[in-house]
């Protein structure tokens, strides 16, 4: 799948692999997997060993490698953003400016509420629905709204009937429910389960390789957090975003900063956008796809600090303590 090159030819310090070993010693057990791609070539793969879980099911100690599938958690949301663009290009889903509830005609009572009638597909894509949504409780508790959604008899109604707390589009609020709505629109518009559409429309054409897409009790693929990919597969998706390989006109829209998320980071359509044009997909536990166009660089990270208070520290260290300094060397 990848043309391979050594670190020096890609502009890195030749001791790049040693730097990853040092990182693992500093942050034990270190990342489960890291794939570095620059100028379209595979520069380095680093794999570790350690305990892992899949949607809270213990997997024991895993020796990770190129073919090992890994939960990517909310990186799934960003993949759904790509799938929406593919379906939109084929005229199978409503555009971002279209009324959201028009896609769910089975809820006329909700559509009759003028506050909800203002919701657009774009509000779901930017997580700015203005509906109450709280994922601060552990992802093992029904007090967490994503878990409550998965336990609800009708996940779509669960999301759409959340109390209105502010005008839509006013601000970003993290919501697995928003991704679930987009996933449902894709499945309805294509007439296919989300995983089937992903396989033929995105994963097979790109050569992403093996994947799994976990489902809820209703058999519907979780658009919020259900994907399991390899780090190579994650990097291949990042490379497609970098190279505008998938509906380029959509990628331009998807990666445009639209809503402030937190200081120094905005949200596009289900992707995070930095001021320097770097974009990323992020998942619980330290899962990341980093895409840095100015450096022609893609870095995929998998890790196991699920629900940890400092779960973002390890992928940040991969970039700030290893990858970027090695480029400056």
FIVEXKOL-828983 format. One record per residue (C-alpha): x, y, z. Coordinates in nm, 2 decimals. Example, Ala and Ser with C-alpha at 12.3 -4.5 7.8 and 13.67 -1.06 7.14 Angstrom:
2
ATOM | u | v | w
ATOM | 1.23 | -0.45 | 0.78 .
ATOM | 1.37 | -0.11 | 0.71 .
This chain:
329
ATOM | u | v | w
ATOM | 0.00 | 0.00 | 0.00 .
ATOM | 0.28 | 0.24 | 0.08 .
ATOM | 0.61 | 0.33 | -0.08 .
ATOM | 0.86 | 0.32 | 0.20 .
ATOM | 1.15 | 0.55 | 0.27 .
ATOM | 1.40 | 0.60 | 0.55 .
ATOM | 1.37 | 0.89 | 0.79 .
ATOM | 1.67 | 1.08 | 0.64 .
ATOM | 1.52 | 1.08 | 0.29 .
ATOM | 1.20 | 1.22 | 0.43 .
ATOM | 1.37 | 1.50 | 0.61 .
ATOM | 1.37 | 1.35 | 0.96 .
ATOM | 1.66 | 1.29 | 1.19 .
ATOM | 1.80 | 0.94 | 1.13 .
ATOM | 1.73 | 0.84 | 1.50 .
ATOM | 1.36 | 0.88 | 1.46 .
ATOM | 1.28 | 0.53 | 1.57 .
ATOM | 1.51 | 0.57 | 1.88 .
ATOM | 1.31 | 0.88 | 1.98 .
ATOM | 0.99 | 0.68 | 1.98 .
ATOM | 1.15 | 0.42 | 2.20 .
ATOM | 1.25 | 0.70 | 2.44 .
ATOM | 0.89 | 0.83 | 2.43 .
ATOM | 0.75 | 0.49 | 2.53 .
ATOM | 0.99 | 0.48 | 2.83 .
ATOM | 0.88 | 0.83 | 2.94 .
ATOM | 0.51 | 0.75 | 2.90 .
ATOM | 0.48 | 0.38 | 2.97 .
ATOM | 0.35 | 0.17 | 2.81 .
ATOM | 0.36 | 0.43 | 2.53 .
ATOM | 0.15 | 0.44 | 2.22 .
ATOM | 0.00 | 0.12 | 2.09 .
ATOM | 0.08 | 0.22 | 1.73 .
ATOM | 0.22 | 0.51 | 1.54 .
ATOM | 0.25 | 0.55 | 1.16 .
ATOM | 0.44 | 0.84 | 1.01 .
ATOM | 0.39 | 0.93 | 0.64 .
ATOM | 0.56 | 1.21 | 0.46 .
ATOM | 0.55 | 1.31 | 0.10 .
ATOM | 0.33 | 1.01 | 0.03 .
ATOM | 0.59 | 0.76 | 0.17 .
ATOM | 0.58 | 0.55 | 0.48 .
ATOM | 0.87 | 0.68 | 0.70 .
ATOM | 0.82 | 0.48 | 1.02 .
ATOM | 0.60 | 0.24 | 1.21 .
ATOM | 0.62 | 0.20 | 1.58 .
ATOM | 0.42 | -0.07 | 1.77 .
ATOM | 0.40 | -0.14 | 2.14 .
ATOM | 0.24 | -0.39 | 2.37 .
ATOM | -0.01 | -0.34 | 2.65 .
ATOM | -0.36 | -0.40 | 2.78 .
ATOM | -0.65 | -0.29 | 2.56 .
ATOM | -1.02 | -0.29 | 2.55 .
ATOM | -1.29 | -0.26 | 2.28 .
ATOM | -1.59 | -0.07 | 2.38 .
ATOM | -1.52 | -0.15 | 2.75 .
ATOM | -1.47 | -0.52 | 2.67 .
ATOM | -1.12 | -0.62 | 2.80 .
ATOM | -0.89 | -0.77 | 2.53 .
ATOM | -0.61 | -0.86 | 2.77 .
ATOM | -0.25 | -0.77 | 2.68 .
ATOM | -0.21 | -0.72 | 2.31 .
ATOM | 0.11 | -0.72 | 2.10 .
ATOM | 0.02 | -0.46 | 1.84 .
ATOM | 0.14 | -0.48 | 1.48 .
ATOM | 0.05 | -0.36 | 1.13 .
ATOM | -0.26 | -0.57 | 1.10 .
ATOM | -0.39 | -0.53 | 1.45 .
ATOM | -0.73 | -0.36 | 1.46 .
ATOM | -0.78 | -0.09 | 1.72 .
ATOM | -1.08 | 0.11 | 1.85 .
ATOM | -1.05 | 0.45 | 1.70 .
ATOM | -1.35 | 0.58 | 1.90 .
ATOM | -1.44 | 0.93 | 1.79 .
ATOM | -1.21 | 0.93 | 1.49 .
ATOM | -1.52 | 0.75 | 1.36 .
ATOM | -1.70 | 1.08 | 1.35 .
ATOM | -1.45 | 1.23 | 1.11 .
ATOM | -1.47 | 0.92 | 0.88 .
ATOM | -1.85 | 0.98 | 0.88 .
ATOM | -1.78 | 1.33 | 0.76 .
ATOM | -1.59 | 1.19 | 0.46 .
ATOM | -1.87 | 0.94 | 0.39 .
ATOM | -2.13 | 1.22 | 0.40 .
ATOM | -1.93 | 1.41 | 0.14 .
ATOM | -1.92 | 1.10 | -0.09 .
ATOM | -2.30 | 1.05 | -0.05 .
ATOM | -2.36 | 1.42 | -0.11 .
ATOM | -2.16 | 1.41 | -0.43 .
ATOM | -2.39 | 1.14 | -0.56 .
ATOM | -2.70 | 1.34 | -0.45 .
ATOM | -2.80 | 1.09 | -0.19 .
ATOM | -2.82 | 1.30 | 0.12 .
ATOM | -2.95 | 1.65 | 0.18 .
ATOM | -2.70 | 1.94 | 0.17 .
ATOM | -2.57 | 2.11 | 0.48 .
ATOM | -2.82 | 2.39 | 0.44 .
ATOM | -3.12 | 2.17 | 0.43 .
ATOM | -3.36 | 2.12 | 0.72 .
ATOM | -3.25 | 1.84 | 0.94 .
ATOM | -3.59 | 1.71 | 1.04 .
ATOM | -3.69 | 1.68 | 0.67 .
ATOM | -3.46 | 1.38 | 0.67 .
ATOM | -3.66 | 1.22 | 0.96 .
ATOM | -4.02 | 1.25 | 0.86 .
ATOM | -4.13 | 0.99 | 1.11 .
ATOM | -4.11 | 1.26 | 1.38 .
ATOM | -4.38 | 1.52 | 1.28 .
ATOM | -4.43 | 1.62 | 1.65 .
ATOM | -4.07 | 1.73 | 1.66 .
ATOM | -4.08 | 1.91 | 1.33 .
ATOM | -4.38 | 2.10 | 1.45 .
ATOM | -4.16 | 2.27 | 1.71 .
ATOM | -4.04 | 2.59 | 1.55 .
ATOM | -3.72 | 2.58 | 1.75 .
ATOM | -3.63 | 2.24 | 1.61 .
ATOM | -3.75 | 2.33 | 1.27 .
ATOM | -3.46 | 2.57 | 1.24 .
ATOM | -3.21 | 2.28 | 1.27 .
ATOM | -3.01 | 2.21 | 0.95 .
ATOM | -2.79 | 1.93 | 0.85 .
ATOM | -2.50 | 2.17 | 0.89 .
ATOM | -2.58 | 2.21 | 1.25 .
ATOM | -2.53 | 1.84 | 1.30 .
ATOM | -2.21 | 1.84 | 1.10 .
ATOM | -2.06 | 2.12 | 1.32 .
ATOM | -2.21 | 1.99 | 1.65 .
ATOM | -2.39 | 2.32 | 1.70 .
ATOM | -2.75 | 2.19 | 1.73 .
ATOM | -2.82 | 2.39 | 2.04 .
ATOM | -2.97 | 2.08 | 2.21 .
ATOM | -2.87 | 1.97 | 2.56 .
ATOM | -2.60 | 1.70 | 2.54 .
ATOM | -2.35 | 1.59 | 2.80 .
ATOM | -2.08 | 1.33 | 2.76 .
ATOM | -1.89 | 1.43 | 3.08 .
ATOM | -2.00 | 1.11 | 3.27 .
ATOM | -1.80 | 0.79 | 3.21 .
ATOM | -1.87 | 0.61 | 2.89 .
ATOM | -1.99 | 0.32 | 3.11 .
ATOM | -2.28 | 0.52 | 3.25 .
ATOM | -2.63 | 0.60 | 3.11 .
ATOM | -2.57 | 0.94 | 3.25 .
ATOM | -2.34 | 1.00 | 2.96 .
ATOM | -2.57 | 1.10 | 2.67 .
ATOM | -2.39 | 0.89 | 2.41 .
ATOM | -2.45 | 0.58 | 2.63 .
ATOM | -2.81 | 0.69 | 2.69 .
ATOM | -2.85 | 0.72 | 2.32 .
ATOM | -2.72 | 0.36 | 2.26 .
ATOM | -2.96 | 0.23 | 2.53 .
ATOM | -3.26 | 0.42 | 2.40 .
ATOM | -3.53 | 0.23 | 2.21 .
ATOM | -3.50 | 0.49 | 1.93 .
ATOM | -3.16 | 0.66 | 1.92 .
ATOM | -3.27 | 0.92 | 1.66 .
ATOM | -3.56 | 1.04 | 1.86 .
ATOM | -3.34 | 1.04 | 2.17 .
ATOM | -3.11 | 1.29 | 2.00 .
ATOM | -3.37 | 1.51 | 1.83 .
ATOM | -3.59 | 1.55 | 2.14 .
ATOM | -3.32 | 1.67 | 2.37 .
ATOM | -3.42 | 1.99 | 2.53 .
ATOM | -3.34 | 2.31 | 2.33 .
ATOM | -3.09 | 2.52 | 2.53 .
ATOM | -2.99 | 2.78 | 2.27 .
ATOM | -3.01 | 2.89 | 1.91 .
ATOM | -2.87 | 2.64 | 1.67 .
ATOM | -2.53 | 2.74 | 1.52 .
ATOM | -2.45 | 2.96 | 1.82 .
ATOM | -2.17 | 2.75 | 1.96 .
ATOM | -2.00 | 2.41 | 1.94 .
ATOM | -2.09 | 2.14 | 2.19 .
ATOM | -1.94 | 1.79 | 2.17 .
ATOM | -2.21 | 1.55 | 2.06 .
ATOM | -2.20 | 1.19 | 1.96 .
ATOM | -2.57 | 1.23 | 1.89 .
ATOM | -2.49 | 1.48 | 1.61 .
ATOM | -2.27 | 1.22 | 1.44 .
ATOM | -2.54 | 0.96 | 1.48 .
ATOM | -2.78 | 1.19 | 1.29 .
ATOM | -2.54 | 1.23 | 1.00 .
ATOM | -2.48 | 0.85 | 1.00 .
ATOM | -2.85 | 0.79 | 0.98 .
ATOM | -2.89 | 1.03 | 0.69 .
ATOM | -2.61 | 0.85 | 0.50 .
ATOM | -2.76 | 0.51 | 0.56 .
ATOM | -3.11 | 0.62 | 0.46 .
ATOM | -2.99 | 0.81 | 0.15 .
ATOM | -2.77 | 0.53 | 0.02 .
ATOM | -3.01 | 0.26 | 0.12 .
ATOM | -2.72 | 0.06 | 0.27 .
ATOM | -2.58 | 0.00 | 0.62 .
ATOM | -2.31 | 0.25 | 0.70 .
ATOM | -2.03 | -0.01 | 0.71 .
ATOM | -2.13 | -0.14 | 0.37 .
ATOM | -2.12 | 0.20 | 0.21 .
ATOM | -1.79 | 0.28 | 0.38 .
ATOM | -1.64 | -0.04 | 0.25 .
ATOM | -1.72 | 0.02 | -0.12 .
ATOM | -1.72 | 0.40 | -0.13 .
ATOM | -1.41 | 0.48 | 0.08 .
ATOM | -1.21 | 0.19 | 0.23 .
ATOM | -1.16 | -0.03 | -0.07 .
ATOM | -1.08 | 0.25 | -0.31 .
ATOM | -0.82 | 0.39 | -0.08 .
ATOM | -0.68 | 0.06 | 0.03 .
ATOM | -0.75 | 0.12 | 0.39 .
ATOM | -0.74 | -0.26 | 0.47 .
ATOM | -0.92 | -0.45 | 0.74 .
ATOM | -1.18 | -0.28 | 0.95 .
ATOM | -1.47 | -0.35 | 1.18 .
ATOM | -1.77 | -0.13 | 1.26 .
ATOM | -1.93 | -0.21 | 1.59 .
ATOM | -2.31 | -0.18 | 1.62 .
ATOM | -2.55 | -0.10 | 1.90 .
ATOM | -2.81 | -0.34 | 2.03 .
ATOM | -3.03 | -0.24 | 1.74 .
ATOM | -2.77 | -0.36 | 1.49 .
ATOM | -2.70 | -0.01 | 1.36 .
ATOM | -2.34 | 0.09 | 1.32 .
ATOM | -2.23 | 0.35 | 1.57 .
ATOM | -2.14 | 0.67 | 1.38 .
ATOM | -2.01 | 0.82 | 1.70 .
ATOM | -1.74 | 0.57 | 1.80 .
ATOM | -1.78 | 0.23 | 1.64 .
ATOM | -1.49 | 0.20 | 1.40 .
ATOM | -1.19 | -0.03 | 1.45 .
ATOM | -0.90 | 0.03 | 1.21 .
ATOM | -0.53 | -0.03 | 1.19 .
ATOM | -0.29 | 0.26 | 1.22 .
ATOM | -0.19 | 0.21 | 0.86 .
ATOM | -0.56 | 0.24 | 0.77 .
ATOM | -0.59 | 0.56 | 0.97 .
ATOM | -0.29 | 0.70 | 0.80 .
ATOM | -0.43 | 0.61 | 0.46 .
ATOM | -0.74 | 0.81 | 0.54 .
ATOM | -0.53 | 1.10 | 0.65 .
ATOM | -0.33 | 1.08 | 0.33 .
ATOM | -0.65 | 1.09 | 0.12 .
ATOM | -0.75 | 1.41 | 0.31 .
ATOM | -0.41 | 1.56 | 0.26 .
ATOM | -0.40 | 1.48 | -0.11 .
ATOM | -0.76 | 1.57 | -0.17 .
ATOM | -0.82 | 1.22 | -0.31 .
ATOM | -1.19 | 1.21 | -0.21 .
ATOM | -1.44 | 1.46 | -0.36 .
ATOM | -1.19 | 1.76 | -0.34 .
ATOM | -1.46 | 2.02 | -0.34 .
ATOM | -1.62 | 1.86 | -0.04 .
ATOM | -1.29 | 1.84 | 0.15 .
ATOM | -1.25 | 2.21 | 0.11 .
ATOM | -1.59 | 2.26 | 0.27 .
ATOM | -1.54 | 2.00 | 0.54 .
ATOM | -1.20 | 2.14 | 0.66 .
ATOM | -1.30 | 2.50 | 0.66 .
ATOM | -1.31 | 2.64 | 1.02 .
ATOM | -1.68 | 2.70 | 1.11 .
ATOM | -1.73 | 2.70 | 1.49 .
ATOM | -1.47 | 2.77 | 1.76 .
ATOM | -1.42 | 2.45 | 1.96 .
ATOM | -1.16 | 2.56 | 2.22 .
ATOM | -0.88 | 2.81 | 2.23 .
ATOM | -0.67 | 2.77 | 1.91 .
ATOM | -0.89 | 2.50 | 1.76 .
ATOM | -1.20 | 2.53 | 1.54 .
ATOM | -1.45 | 2.27 | 1.41 .
ATOM | -1.53 | 2.22 | 1.05 .
ATOM | -1.76 | 1.94 | 0.94 .
ATOM | -1.67 | 1.67 | 1.19 .
ATOM | -1.30 | 1.75 | 1.18 .
ATOM | -1.08 | 1.97 | 1.40 .
ATOM | -0.90 | 2.26 | 1.23 .
ATOM | -0.60 | 2.45 | 1.36 .
ATOM | -0.51 | 2.81 | 1.26 .
ATOM | -0.21 | 2.69 | 1.06 .
ATOM | -0.43 | 2.47 | 0.84 .
ATOM | -0.35 | 2.14 | 1.02 .
ATOM | -0.65 | 1.92 | 1.07 .
ATOM | -0.71 | 1.62 | 1.29 .
ATOM | -0.95 | 1.35 | 1.39 .
ATOM | -0.96 | 1.27 | 1.76 .
ATOM | -1.08 | 0.97 | 1.97 .
ATOM | -1.11 | 0.88 | 2.33 .
ATOM | -0.80 | 0.71 | 2.47 .
ATOM | -0.55 | 0.90 | 2.25 .
ATOM | -0.66 | 0.80 | 1.90 .
ATOM | -0.55 | 1.05 | 1.64 .
ATOM | -0.51 | 1.13 | 1.28 .
ATOM | -0.29 | 1.44 | 1.23 .
ATOM | -0.28 | 1.59 | 0.88 .
ATOM | -0.03 | 1.88 | 0.84 .
ATOM | -0.05 | 2.01 | 0.48 .
ATOM | 0.24 | 2.26 | 0.52 .
ATOM | 0.47 | 1.97 | 0.60 .
ATOM | 0.32 | 1.71 | 0.37 .
ATOM | 0.28 | 1.50 | 0.68 .
ATOM | 0.03 | 1.25 | 0.82 .
ATOM | 0.07 | 1.08 | 1.16 .
ATOM | -0.17 | 0.82 | 1.29 .
ATOM | -0.17 | 0.73 | 1.66 .
ATOM | -0.35 | 0.46 | 1.86 .
ATOM | -0.33 | 0.44 | 2.24 .
ATOM | -0.50 | 0.30 | 2.54 .
ATOM | -0.57 | 0.58 | 2.79 .
ATOM | -0.95 | 0.55 | 2.76 .
ATOM | -1.14 | 0.80 | 2.97 .
ATOM | -0.81 | 0.91 | 3.13 .
ATOM | -0.79 | 1.27 | 3.24 .
ATOM | -0.47 | 1.33 | 3.04 .
ATOM | -0.56 | 1.11 | 2.75 .
ATOM | -0.45 | 1.37 | 2.50 .
ATOM | -0.10 | 1.40 | 2.64 .
ATOM | 0.05 | 1.10 | 2.47 .
ATOM | -0.06 | 1.18 | 2.11 .
ATOM | 0.05 | 1.54 | 2.17 .
ATOM | 0.39 | 1.42 | 2.28 .
ATOM | 0.41 | 1.20 | 1.97 .
ATOM | 0.39 | 1.52 | 1.76 .
ATOM | 0.56 | 1.78 | 1.98 .
ATOM | 0.83 | 1.57 | 2.14 .
ATOM | 0.92 | 1.33 | 1.86 .
ATOM | 0.79 | 1.40 | 1.51 .
ATOM | 0.81 | 1.78 | 1.48 .
ATOM | 1.15 | 1.81 | 1.66 .
ATOM | 1.29 | 1.53 | 1.44 .
ATOM | 1.19 | 1.73 | 1.13 .
ATOM | 1.38 | 2.03 | 1.27 .
ATOM | 1.69 | 1.84 | 1.33 .
